[in-house]
Amino acid sequence: MPLAPSWVIAEKNNICAVLKPDHANKRYDIEVIVNADKETFAKAKKGTVQKGRMVCPETGETFSIPEIRGDKKIDGKTVYGLRLWENEDLVPRPHDVFQERLYCVRWVETYNDFNAKGELVEKTRRHYYTVTQEDLQRELQVIELLKERFSDWQAKGYIPSRKIERGGDKTEEPIRTRGWSCWHHLFTPRQLLTLGLYHSFAKQITDCDEIIRISLLTGFAANWNSRLSIWISNIQTGGGVGKIGQTFSNQALNTLYNYPARGITLADVQFNQELRVATINPNSTITPYDARSIECKQDLWITDPPYADAVNYHELSDFFLAWYEQDLKRVFPSWPLDGRKGLAVTGNGADFKQSMVEIYRNLNKNMPDNGLQMVQFTHQDPAVWADLGMILWAAGLHVSSAWTIATETSSGLKKGNYVQGTVLLVLRKRINHEEVFPDELPSLIEDEVRAQLDDMLALDDKELPNFGDTDYQLAAYAAALRVMTQYASIEGINIENELYREKQKNQKSAFEKLIDQAVEIACNHLIPTGFDEFQWKGLAASERLYLKGLELEKHGELRAGAYQELAKGFGVREYTFMFASTKANEVRFKTGTEFKRSNLGGDNFAGSLMRHVLFALHETVTKENAKEGVNYLVAEVTDYWGNRKKIIEILRYLNRLAHTDHMPHWEVDAEAAQTLAGAIENYNA
């Protein structure tokens, strides 16, 4: 059974793979279809792996992937069932549970043609083909070429020879889910042959700068050409014609059911990257050092600390160190060749917090009274920001200013509501002895948050925004810290006890509660583009959540977590009934016609003006008459005439969802919103 979450190859041209049952040999052949019809393409989207289970394409019967792997529970512990690959394994053995199969070959044709100006220019077009016997023979030839060089290349460091260390949160995944026990198992034979050939050039030269350049480019190319590289096939994420994404698109070692491998010409692009060279003052020193033990005085400390347990850098770095090992020995013979995992500040418990306090307290001690620190930080969890605030406070530092800098500037990452910025916190020594009362903090935080957001909004590009709602939330966290860390004490709160105290589930520290308030202030302050500010302020939290949720969807955001964070910011607990879809990366709110009569009447959103407007749209659409929608609103909305302008504002906003390519489900309702708004404006009792 070929396994893939989707058989779509390139959405733009309706290119997909189709499974052809071969019952005589108990297998499926795979055929690539170009310009597939709607039915074939829709079926290809479903794939044979859904929600962690294998799905039979003929019967729809599902099977547990862990059971297929042979995982078992013994004495309450899970024992994983896959055979662990040995060093010499380059492809699965015949009796392994998971095999590999090439199922599509893409090649690019270059040709000359005239452009719109009548100029002869070079163009390219992509061709996708079903695999032939000749293709398979070439794959076998690649394996033989690699086998001839394998032992020699490992000994010389052209390809990795390290084992993957056991016990890590991230490094266990390839071992558990595929049986890959060494770092080179994360690469196909073709990838190892290509990367090894390029990397071998480093051994033929003696210039240190050139060795470093080739080594870094090898790591760069490995990131874009491994068994963990993703294939991006859908238009929404910018891969409509089909393109390759990097291994560390999400800072993990996620194994995939289908993945791409670059041919030699495409891999060559990675090795021809131009590295920017910076001249370093010859008096400077680069030293791997434990920040808790530093004893030299500096005016400025710049740190990029671990984000609690968000990214396990100490584990993931071995992916690259496995390629760099021999080069590091040549260029930096005194450097350690491991990732210094024992010194890593990890987790989010008491040990993590204690280590962070020790680090920042030591850096504080090693700077003058007028010195400063700059901390780069990105995290979406308010609890982590609360901990950071208490850590900095305990270290004797206060946040003097904070800036959200747009760091993800590629067009692909600007789609959706992913965090696109990093917060830069400027810290100074807290030398005052001021005290503040807890009831004074909310108003101080509110003023600071509003000022921070207004500064960002004034700077933001309206046509191509640098920041999403999540970035504004980060700014709210930072603004709250700027207020809270400036005081030597908060009456009635022992901050160090709060930091180290073990909290019960769902229990929040005083700091976290204040940060939650900051996020709520930010959510209420951020008005959807084009919505009247006065009318916005008159809406309830659940109504604002619904409208902001539509704005997220318009920006291409389809992750459940983004809507969850938004609901948390507005303080709305019950909101899942608003969803039309809860599928992974397909989350969206219902339209008026999809709501129908559900959740209509009662408290909260069900009895809100927004809900009545949505039902009026339903009436307008189903009865094909805007007058029906007007009659409903006049009869059911309390103080209809007092709310008339607000109703029209909501309808005008909903109308702007029309003709949004990835929101076809809103087309009918959005057009009806324009009709209904016009009918209301012309209605006289």
C-alpha positions as CSV (number, residue, x, y, z in Angstrom):
1,M,0.0,0.0,0.0
2,P,1.6,3.3,-1.1
3,L,1.3,5.8,1.8
4,A,0.9,9.5,1.3
5,P,-1.4,12.2,3.0
6,S,-2.2,13.5,-0.5
7,W,-1.5,12.4,-4.1
8,V,-1.6,16.0,-5.4
9,I,1.7,16.9,-7.1
10,A,1.0,20.3,-8.6
11,E,-2.4,21.9,-7.9
12,K,-2.1,24.7,-10.5
13,N,-2.1,22.3,-13.4
14,N,-4.2,19.6,-11.8
15,I,-1.3,17.2,-11.7
16,C,-1.8,14.2,-9.3
17,A,-0.9,10.6,-8.9
18,V,-3.6,7.8,-9.2
19,L,-3.3,4.4,-7.6
20,K,-4.0,1.5,-9.9
21,P,-4.8,-1.8,-8.1
22,D,-2.7,-4.8,-9.2
23,H,-4.5,-7.5,-7.3
24,A,-2.6,-10.4,-8.9
25,N,0.7,-9.1,-7.3
26,K,-1.1,-7.6,-4.2
27,R,0.2,-4.1,-4.8
28,Y,-0.7,-0.8,-6.4
29,D,0.9,0.8,-9.4
30,I,1.1,4.6,-9.4
31,E,0.3,6.7,-12.5
32,V,0.9,10.4,-12.8
33,I,-2.1,12.3,-14.4
34,V,-1.7,15.7,-16.0
35,N,-4.8,18.0,-16.2
36,A,-6.8,15.6,-14.1
37,D,-10.6,16.0,-14.1
38,K,-12.3,17.4,-11.0
39,E,-13.4,14.0,-9.7
40,T,-9.9,12.5,-10.0
41,F,-8.2,15.5,-8.5
42,A,-10.6,15.6,-5.5
43,K,-10.0,12.0,-4.8
44,A,-6.2,12.5,-5.0
45,K,-6.4,15.1,-2.3
46,K,-7.5,12.6,0.3
47,G,-4.4,10.3,0.2
48,T,-3.9,7.0,2.0
49,V,-2.8,8.4,5.3
50,Q,-5.4,10.4,7.3
51,K,-5.2,11.4,10.9
52,G,-2.4,9.0,11.7
53,R,-4.2,6.0,10.1
54,M,-3.7,4.1,6.9
55,V,-6.8,4.3,4.7
56,C,-7.6,1.7,2.1
57,P,-8.4,3.6,-1.2
58,E,-10.9,0.9,-2.3
59,T,-12.9,0.1,0.9
60,G,-12.2,3.1,3.1
61,E,-11.2,0.8,5.9
62,T,-8.5,2.3,8.3
63,F,-5.6,0.8,10.1
64,S,-3.4,2.2,13.0
65,I,0.0,3.2,11.8
66,P,1.6,2.4,15.3
67,E,0.1,-1.1,15.0
68,I,1.5,-1.5,11.5
69,R,4.9,-0.5,12.8
70,G,4.5,-3.2,15.5
71,D,4.5,-0.8,18.5
72,K,3.4,-2.5,21.7
73,K,2.7,-1.7,25.4
74,I,4.8,-3.8,27.8
75,D,4.5,-3.1,31.5
76,G,2.9,0.3,30.8
77,K,5.8,1.3,28.5
78,T,5.7,1.6,24.7
79,V,8.2,-0.6,22.9
80,Y,8.6,0.4,19.3
81,G,8.5,-2.3,16.7
82,L,10.6,-1.2,13.7
83,R,14.0,-2.7,12.9
84,L,16.7,-0.2,13.5
85,W,18.8,0.5,10.4
86,E,22.5,-0.3,10.5
87,N,25.2,2.0,9.3
88,E,25.5,0.3,5.9
89,D,21.7,0.5,5.2
90,L,21.0,3.0,2.4
91,V,17.5,1.9,1.5
92,P,15.0,-0.3,3.4
93,R,15.6,-4.1,3.4
94,P,13.1,-6.3,1.7
95,H,11.3,-7.4,4.9
96,D,11.2,-3.9,6.5
97,V,7.7,-2.6,7.3
98,F,8.2,0.7,5.4
99,Q,9.6,0.6,1.8
100,E,10.4,3.4,-0.6
101,R,9.2,3.9,-4.2
102,L,9.9,6.6,-6.7
103,Y,6.5,7.5,-8.1
104,C,7.0,10.7,-10.1
105,V,9.9,12.3,-12.1
106,R,9.9,16.0,-12.9
107,W,12.2,17.5,-15.4
108,V,12.5,21.1,-16.7
109,E,12.7,22.0,-20.3
110,T,14.4,25.2,-21.3
111,Y,13.4,26.9,-24.6
112,N,13.4,30.3,-26.3
113,D,10.2,32.2,-26.9
114,F,9.1,35.8,-27.5
115,N,7.8,37.8,-24.5
116,A,5.0,40.5,-24.5
117,K,7.5,43.1,-25.9
118,G,8.5,40.9,-28.8
119,E,11.9,40.1,-27.3
120,L,13.4,36.6,-27.6
121,V,13.9,35.3,-24.0
122,E,14.8,32.0,-22.4
123,K,11.8,30.3,-20.7
124,T,11.2,27.0,-18.8
125,R,8.3,24.6,-18.4
126,R,8.0,21.6,-16.1
127,H,7.1,18.1,-17.1
128,Y,5.8,15.5,-14.7
129,Y,6.0,11.8,-15.7
130,T,5.1,8.4,-14.4
131,V,8.2,6.4,-13.5
132,T,9.6,4.1,-16.2
133,Q,11.9,1.1,-16.0
134,E,14.7,3.3,-17.2
135,D,14.2,5.6,-14.2
136,L,14.3,2.7,-11.8
137,Q,17.5,1.5,-13.5
138,R,19.1,4.9,-12.9
139,E,18.1,4.7,-9.2
140,L,19.9,1.3,-8.9
141,Q,22.9,2.8,-10.6
142,V,23.0,5.6,-8.1
143,I,23.0,3.1,-5.2
144,E,25.9,1.2,-6.8
145,L,27.9,4.4,-7.3
146,L,27.3,5.3,-3.6
147,K,28.2,1.8,-2.3
148,E,31.6,2.0,-4.2
149,R,32.4,5.2,-2.2
150,F,30.4,4.8,1.0
151,S,33.1,3.5,3.4
152,D,35.8,5.8,2.1
153,W,33.5,8.9,2.1
154,Q,32.4,8.2,5.7
155,A,36.0,7.9,6.9
156,K,37.0,11.2,5.2
157,G,33.9,13.0,6.5
158,Y,32.3,13.6,3.0
159,I,29.1,12.2,4.3
160,P,27.9,11.7,8.0
161,S,29.0,8.7,10.1
162,R,27.5,9.8,13.4
163,K,24.7,7.8,15.2
164,I,21.6,9.7,16.2
165,E,21.7,10.1,20.0
166,R,18.9,8.5,21.8
167,G,16.5,10.1,24.3
168,G,15.9,13.5,22.7
169,D,12.4,14.8,22.2
170,K,13.1,15.4,18.5
171,T,15.9,13.0,17.7
172,E,13.7,10.0,18.8
173,E,11.2,10.7,16.1
174,P,13.2,9.4,13.0
175,I,14.3,6.4,15.1
176,R,10.8,5.6,16.4
177,T,8.8,6.2,13.1
178,R,11.3,4.9,10.5
179,G,14.1,3.0,12.3
180,W,16.7,5.5,11.1
181,S,19.6,5.3,13.7
182,C,22.3,7.3,11.9
183,W,22.3,10.8,10.5
184,H,23.0,9.7,7.0
185,H,19.8,7.6,7.0
186,L,17.9,10.9,6.7
187,F,19.2,11.1,3.1
188,T,18.4,9.0,0.0
189,P,21.3,7.4,-1.9
190,R,20.9,10.1,-4.6
191,Q,21.1,12.9,-2.0
192,L,24.1,11.4,-0.3
193,L,25.9,10.9,-3.7
194,T,25.2,14.5,-4.7
195,L,26.1,16.1,-1.3
196,G,29.1,13.9,-0.9
197,L,30.5,14.8,-4.2
198,Y,30.2,18.5,-3.5
199,H,31.5,18.2,0.0
200,S,34.6,16.3,-1.2
201,F,35.9,19.5,-2.8
202,A,36.6,20.9,0.6
203,K,39.2,18.2,1.2
204,Q,41.1,19.2,-1.9
205,I,41.9,22.7,-0.7
206,T,43.8,24.2,2.2
207,D,42.4,27.7,2.4
208,C,40.4,27.9,5.6
209,D,37.9,30.4,4.3
210,E,37.1,28.2,1.3
211,I,36.8,25.1,3.5
212,I,34.3,27.0,5.7
213,R,32.4,28.2,2.7
214,I,32.0,24.7,1.2
215,S,31.1,23.2,4.6
216,L,28.4,25.8,5.2
217,L,27.0,25.4,1.7
218,T,26.9,21.6,2.2
219,G,24.8,22.1,5.4
220,F,22.6,24.5,3.5
221,A,22.1,22.1,0.7
222,A,21.4,19.2,3.1
223,N,18.7,21.2,4.7
224,W,16.9,21.5,1.3
225,N,17.7,18.0,0.1
226,S,16.9,15.2,2.7
227,R,14.3,12.6,3.3
228,L,12.7,15.2,5.6
229,S,12.3,17.9,2.9
230,I,8.7,18.7,2.2
231,W,7.0,18.7,-1.2
232,I,4.7,21.8,-1.5
233,S,1.9,21.1,-4.0
234,N,-0.9,23.5,-3.2
235,I,-1.5,27.1,-4.4
236,Q,-2.3,28.5,-1.0
237,T,1.2,27.9,0.3
238,G,2.9,29.1,-2.9
239,G,3.6,25.7,-4.4
240,G,1.0,25.5,-7.1
241,V,3.5,24.3,-9.7
242,G,5.2,22.1,-7.1
243,K,8.2,23.0,-5.2
244,I,10.6,21.7,-2.5
245,G,10.6,23.1,1.1
246,Q,13.4,22.8,3.6
247,T,13.9,20.2,6.3
248,F,13.7,22.7,9.1
249,S,10.5,24.5,8.0
250,N,9.2,23.8,11.5
251,Q,12.4,23.2,13.6
252,A,11.8,19.5,14.1
253,L,12.8,16.1,12.5
254,N,9.4,15.1,11.2
255,T,9.5,12.0,9.0
256,L,7.3,12.2,5.9
257,Y,5.4,9.6,3.8
258,N,6.3,11.3,0.5
259,Y,9.2,13.6,-0.1
260,P,11.2,15.1,-3.0
261,A,14.9,14.5,-3.9
262,R,16.7,17.1,-6.1
263,G,18.5,16.1,-9.3
264,I,22.0,17.3,-9.8
265,T,21.1,20.5,-11.6
266,L,18.6,21.6,-9.0
267,A,21.0,20.7,-6.1
268,D,23.6,22.8,-7.9
269,V,21.6,25.9,-7.1
270,Q,22.0,25.4,-3.4
271,F,25.8,25.1,-3.7
272,N,26.0,28.3,-5.7
273,Q,24.5,30.5,-3.0
274,E,26.5,33.6,-2.4
275,L,27.6,33.9,1.2
276,R,27.9,37.4,2.7
277,V,31.3,38.0,4.2
278,A,31.6,40.2,7.3
279,T,35.0,41.6,8.4
280,I,35.5,41.0,12.1
281,N,37.7,43.3,14.2
282,P,41.0,41.4,14.5
283,N,41.0,42.0,18.3
284,S,37.7,40.2,18.7
285,T,37.4,36.7,20.2
286,I,34.9,33.9,19.3
287,T,34.6,31.4,22.2
288,P,32.0,28.8,22.9
289,Y,31.3,29.5,26.6
290,D,28.8,28.8,29.4
291,A,27.0,32.2,30.0
292,R,26.8,31.4,33.7
293,S,30.5,31.4,34.0
294,I,31.5,34.5,32.0
295,E,33.7,36.9,34.0
296,C,34.6,39.7,31.5
297,K,32.9,43.1,31.7
298,Q,31.0,44.4,28.7
299,D,28.9,47.5,28.0
300,L,26.5,45.6,25.8
301,W,25.3,42.0,25.9
302,I,23.2,40.6,23.1
303,T,21.4,37.3,23.7
304,D,19.1,35.0,21.8
305,P,17.9,32.7,24.6
306,P,16.1,29.3,24.3
307,Y,12.3,29.8,24.0
308,A,11.5,27.4,26.8
309,D,10.9,24.0,25.0
310,A,9.7,25.6,21.7
311,V,12.9,24.6,19.8
312,N,15.3,21.9,20.8
313,Y,18.4,23.5,19.2
314,H,20.8,21.3,21.2
315,E,19.3,18.2,19.4
316,L,18.7,19.6,16.0
317,S,22.2,21.0,15.6
318,D,23.6,17.5,15.2
319,F,21.9,17.4,11.8
320,F,24.5,19.9,10.6
321,L,27.4,18.9,12.9
322,A,27.3,15.4,11.3
323,W,28.3,17.1,8.0
324,Y,30.8,19.6,9.5
325,E,32.8,17.3,11.9
326,Q,35.9,16.7,9.8
327,D,36.0,20.3,8.5
328,L,35.8,21.7,12.1
329,K,38.8,19.5,13.0
330,R,40.8,21.1,10.2
331,V,39.9,24.7,10.7
332,F,39.1,24.9,14.5
333,P,41.2,22.1,16.0
334,S,40.6,23.4,19.6
335,W,36.8,23.6,19.2
336,P,34.6,20.8,20.8
337,L,33.0,18.6,18.2
338,D,29.8,17.9,20.1
339,G,26.7,20.2,20.5
340,R,27.6,20.8,24.2
341,K,24.2,19.3,25.1
342,G,25.1,19.2,28.8
343,L,25.2,23.0,28.9
344,A,22.0,23.5,27.0
345,V,19.3,25.4,28.9
346,T,16.2,23.3,28.2
347,G,12.7,22.6,29.2
348,N,10.3,24.9,31.0
349,G,10.5,23.7,34.6
350,A,12.3,25.0,37.7
351,D,15.7,24.0,36.3
352,F,15.2,26.0,33.1
353,K,14.0,29.1,35.1
354,Q,16.9,28.8,37.6
355,S,19.5,28.5,34.7
356,M,18.0,31.5,33.0
357,V,18.1,33.6,36.2
358,E,21.7,32.6,36.7
359,I,22.7,33.6,33.2
360,Y,21.0,37.0,33.2
361,R,22.1,37.8,36.8
362,N,25.7,37.0,35.7
363,L,25.4,39.2,32.6
364,N,23.9,41.9,34.7
365,K,26.8,41.7,37.2
366,N,29.3,42.0,34.2
367,M,28.0,45.2,32.8
368,P,28.2,48.8,34.2
369,D,25.2,50.7,35.7
370,N,24.7,52.5,32.3
371,G,25.2,49.3,30.3
372,L,22.4,47.5,28.5
373,Q,21.3,44.2,27.1
374,M,19.3,43.2,24.1
375,V,17.3,40.0,24.2
376,Q,15.7,38.5,21.1
377,F,12.5,36.6,21.9
378,T,9.6,34.9,20.1
379,H,7.0,32.8,21.7
380,Q,3.1,32.8,21.5
381,D,2.4,31.4,25.0
382,P,1.6,34.1,27.6
383,A,2.8,31.7,30.3
384,V,6.3,31.7,28.8
385,W,6.3,35.5,28.5
386,A,5.2,35.7,32.2
387,D,8.1,33.4,33.1
388,L,10.5,35.5,31.1
389,G,9.3,38.7,32.8
390,M,9.9,37.1,36.3
391,I,13.3,35.8,35.2
392,L,14.5,39.2,34.1
393,W,13.0,40.8,37.2
394,A,14.8,38.2,39.4
395,A,18.1,39.0,37.6
396,G,17.7,42.6,38.5
397,L,16.9,43.8,35.0
398,H,14.0,45.8,33.6
399,V,12.7,46.2,30.1
400,S,13.3,49.8,29.0
401,S,12.0,49.4,25.5
402,A,10.8,46.8,23.0
403,W,10.5,46.6,19.3
404,T,8.9,44.0,17.0
405,I,11.1,43.6,14.0
406,A,9.9,41.9,10.8
407,T,12.3,39.1,10.4
408,E,10.5,36.7,8.1
409,T,10.6,38.8,4.9
410,S,10.1,36.1,2.2
411,S,6.7,36.3,0.4
412,G,5.9,32.7,1.3
413,L,6.1,33.3,5.0
414,K,4.0,36.5,4.8
415,K,1.0,34.3,3.9
416,G,-1.2,33.4,6.8
417,N,-0.9,34.6,10.4
418,Y,2.4,33.0,11.3
419,V,4.7,35.0,13.6
420,Q,6.6,37.2,11.2
421,G,8.6,39.2,13.7
422,T,11.0,38.9,16.6
423,V,10.6,41.0,19.7
424,L,13.8,42.8,20.7
425,L,13.8,43.7,24.4
426,V,16.2,46.3,25.5
427,L,17.2,45.7,29.2
428,R,18.8,47.9,31.8
429,K,19.8,47.5,35.4
430,R,16.9,48.1,37.7
431,I,18.5,50.6,40.1
432,N,15.3,52.2,41.6
433,H,13.4,50.9,44.6
434,E,9.9,51.8,43.5
435,E,6.9,49.8,44.6
436,V,3.6,49.4,42.8
437,F,0.2,48.2,43.9
438,P,-1.4,45.4,41.8
439,D,-4.5,47.4,41.1
440,E,-2.4,50.1,39.5
441,L,-0.8,47.8,36.9
442,P,-3.8,47.1,34.6
443,S,-4.3,50.8,33.6
444,L,-0.5,51.3,33.2
445,I,-0.3,48.2,31.0
446,E,-3.2,49.3,28.9
447,D,-1.6,52.7,28.1
448,E,1.7,51.0,27.3
449,V,0.1,48.3,25.0
450,R,-2.0,50.9,23.1
451,A,1.1,53.1,22.6
452,Q,3.2,50.1,21.4
453,L,0.5,48.9,18.9
454,D,-0.1,52.4,17.6
455,D,3.6,52.8,16.8
456,M,3.6,49.5,14.9
457,L,0.4,50.3,13.0
458,A,1.9,53.6,11.9
459,L,5.0,51.9,10.6
460,D,3.3,48.9,8.9
461,D,2.9,48.5,5.1
462,K,-0.8,48.6,4.3
463,E,-0.4,46.8,1.0
464,L,1.9,44.0,2.2
465,P,1.8,44.0,6.0
466,N,4.9,43.1,7.9
467,F,3.0,42.0,10.9
468,G,0.1,39.7,11.6
469,D,-2.1,39.6,14.6
470,T,0.2,37.2,16.4
471,D,3.0,39.8,16.1
472,Y,0.8,42.4,17.7
473,Q,0.2,40.0,20.5
474,L,3.9,39.5,21.0
475,A,4.2,43.3,21.2
476,A,1.5,43.3,23.8
477,Y,3.5,40.8,25.9
478,A,6.6,43.0,25.6
479,A,4.7,46.1,26.5
480,A,3.4,44.4,29.7
481,L,6.9,43.4,30.7
482,R,8.1,46.9,30.2
483,V,5.6,48.1,32.9
484,M,6.0,45.2,35.3
485,T,9.8,44.8,35.4
486,Q,10.4,48.5,36.2
487,Y,9.3,48.1,39.8
488,A,11.5,46.7,42.6
489,S,8.4,45.1,44.1
490,I,4.7,44.6,43.6
491,E,2.8,44.9,46.9
492,G,1.6,41.5,48.1
493,I,3.4,39.4,45.4
494,N,6.7,37.5,46.0
495,I,7.9,37.4,42.4
496,E,10.7,34.9,43.0
497,N,8.3,32.5,44.8
498,E,5.8,32.9,41.9
499,L,8.6,32.1,39.4
500,Y,9.7,28.8,41.0
501,R,6.4,27.7,42.5
502,E,5.0,24.6,40.9
503,K,1.6,25.5,39.5
504,Q,-1.4,23.2,39.2
505,K,-3.0,22.6,35.8
506,N,-4.7,25.8,34.5
507,Q,-3.4,27.8,37.5
508,K,-1.9,31.1,36.4
509,S,0.7,33.3,38.1
510,A,-0.1,37.0,38.8
511,F,2.3,37.9,36.0
512,E,0.5,35.7,33.6
513,K,-2.9,37.1,34.5
514,L,-1.6,40.6,33.7
515,I,-0.1,39.5,30.4
516,D,-3.5,37.9,29.5
517,Q,-5.0,41.3,30.1
518,A,-2.4,42.9,27.8
519,V,-3.4,40.5,25.0
520,E,-7.0,41.2,25.5
521,I,-6.3,44.9,25.3
522,A,-4.3,44.3,22.0
523,C,-7.1,42.2,20.5
524,N,-9.7,44.8,21.3
525,H,-7.5,47.6,20.0
526,L,-6.8,46.0,16.6
527,I,-9.7,46.8,14.4
528,P,-10.3,44.8,11.1
529,T,-9.1,46.8,8.1
530,G,-11.9,49.0,6.8
531,F,-14.2,48.6,9.9
532,D,-15.4,51.8,11.5
533,E,-13.7,52.3,14.9
534,F,-16.8,53.7,16.7
535,Q,-19.0,50.8,15.6
536,W,-16.2,48.2,16.5
537,K,-16.1,49.4,20.1
538,G,-19.9,48.8,20.4
539,L,-19.5,45.1,19.6
540,A,-19.3,42.3,22.2
541,A,-16.2,40.1,22.5
542,S,-17.7,37.1,20.7
543,E,-18.7,39.4,17.8
544,R,-15.2,40.8,17.5
545,L,-13.8,37.3,17.6
546,Y,-16.0,36.3,14.6
547,L,-15.1,39.3,12.5
548,K,-11.4,39.1,13.4
549,G,-11.5,35.4,12.6
550,L,-12.8,36.2,9.1
551,E,-9.9,38.6,8.7
552,L,-7.5,35.9,9.6
553,E,-9.0,33.6,7.0
554,K,-8.8,36.3,4.4
555,H,-5.1,36.6,5.1
556,G,-4.8,32.8,4.5
557,E,-4.7,31.6,8.1
558,L,-6.2,28.1,8.4
559,R,-4.5,26.8,11.6
560,A,-6.7,25.9,14.6
561,G,-4.1,27.3,17.0
562,A,-4.3,30.8,15.5
563,Y,-8.1,30.9,16.2
564,Q,-7.6,29.5,19.6
565,E,-5.1,32.2,20.5
566,L,-7.5,34.8,19.1
567,A,-10.3,33.5,21.2
568,K,-8.1,33.5,24.3
569,G,-7.1,37.1,23.5
570,F,-10.8,38.2,23.4
571,G,-11.6,36.1,26.5
572,V,-14.1,34.0,24.6
573,R,-14.3,30.4,25.9
574,E,-17.1,28.9,23.7
575,Y,-16.4,29.4,20.1
576,T,-16.0,26.0,18.4
577,F,-19.6,26.1,17.2
578,M,-18.6,28.9,14.9
579,F,-16.4,26.5,12.9
580,A,-17.5,25.2,9.5
581,S,-14.3,23.0,9.3
582,T,-12.0,21.8,12.0
583,K,-9.7,19.8,9.7
584,A,-6.0,20.4,10.2
585,N,-4.9,23.5,8.2
586,E,-8.5,23.9,6.9
587,V,-10.1,25.6,9.8
588,R,-12.6,28.4,9.1
589,F,-15.8,30.0,10.5
590,K,-19.3,29.4,9.1
591,T,-21.0,31.7,6.8
592,G,-24.6,32.9,7.5
593,T,-26.1,30.3,5.2
594,E,-24.0,27.6,6.8
595,F,-25.2,28.6,10.3
596,K,-28.8,28.4,9.2
597,R,-30.9,28.4,12.4
598,S,-28.3,26.8,14.7
599,N,-27.1,28.8,17.7
600,L,-29.8,31.4,17.1
601,G,-31.4,33.1,20.1
602,G,-30.2,33.1,23.7
603,D,-27.2,34.4,25.5
604,N,-23.7,35.5,24.2
605,F,-23.1,35.1,20.5
606,A,-26.4,33.3,19.9
607,G,-28.3,36.4,20.8
608,S,-25.9,39.0,19.4
609,L,-26.4,41.5,16.7
610,M,-23.8,39.7,14.6
611,R,-25.7,36.4,14.8
612,H,-28.9,38.2,13.8
613,V,-27.2,39.7,10.8
614,L,-25.9,36.3,9.7
615,F,-29.4,34.8,9.9
616,A,-30.7,37.8,7.9
617,L,-28.2,36.9,5.2
618,H,-29.5,33.3,5.3
619,E,-33.0,34.6,4.8
620,T,-31.9,36.9,1.9
621,V,-30.1,34.0,0.2
622,T,-32.6,31.2,0.7
623,K,-35.6,33.3,-0.1
624,E,-33.8,35.3,-2.8
625,N,-35.2,38.5,-1.5
626,A,-33.4,41.1,0.6
627,K,-36.8,42.3,2.0
628,E,-37.0,39.0,4.0
629,G,-33.7,39.8,5.7
630,V,-34.8,43.3,6.5
631,N,-38.1,42.2,8.0
632,Y,-36.3,39.7,10.2
633,L,-33.9,42.3,11.5
634,V,-36.6,44.8,12.2
635,A,-38.7,42.2,14.1
636,E,-35.9,40.5,16.1
637,V,-33.2,43.1,16.8
638,T,-33.7,45.1,20.0
639,D,-33.5,48.8,19.2
640,Y,-33.2,48.1,15.4
641,W,-33.0,51.8,14.6
642,G,-30.3,52.4,17.2
643,N,-28.3,49.5,15.7
644,R,-29.0,50.3,12.0
645,K,-25.6,51.9,11.3
646,K,-23.8,49.0,13.0
647,I,-25.7,46.5,11.0
648,I,-24.8,48.3,7.7
649,E,-21.1,48.4,8.8
650,I,-21.1,44.7,9.4
651,L,-22.7,43.9,6.1
652,R,-20.3,46.2,4.2
653,Y,-17.4,44.4,5.9
654,L,-18.8,41.0,4.9
655,N,-19.3,42.2,1.4
656,R,-15.5,42.8,1.1
657,L,-15.0,39.0,1.4
658,A,-16.4,38.6,-2.1
659,H,-14.0,37.5,-4.9
660,T,-11.4,36.3,-2.4
661,D,-9.8,33.3,-4.3
662,H,-9.4,31.0,-1.3
663,M,-12.9,31.9,0.2
664,P,-15.3,30.7,-2.5
665,H,-17.8,29.7,0.3
666,W,-18.4,33.4,1.0
667,E,-19.2,34.4,-2.5
668,V,-23.0,34.1,-2.2
669,D,-23.2,35.5,1.3
670,A,-20.9,38.4,0.5
671,E,-23.0,39.4,-2.5
672,A,-26.1,39.1,-0.4
673,A,-24.5,41.3,2.2
674,Q,-24.2,44.1,-0.3
675,T,-27.9,43.7,-1.4
676,L,-29.1,43.6,2.2
677,A,-27.1,46.7,3.2
678,G,-28.7,48.6,0.3
679,A,-32.2,47.4,1.3
680,I,-31.7,48.5,4.9
681,E,-30.5,52.0,3.8
682,N,-33.6,52.4,1.7
683,Y,-36.0,51.0,4.3
684,N,-38.4,53.3,6.0
685,A,-40.9,52.1,8.7
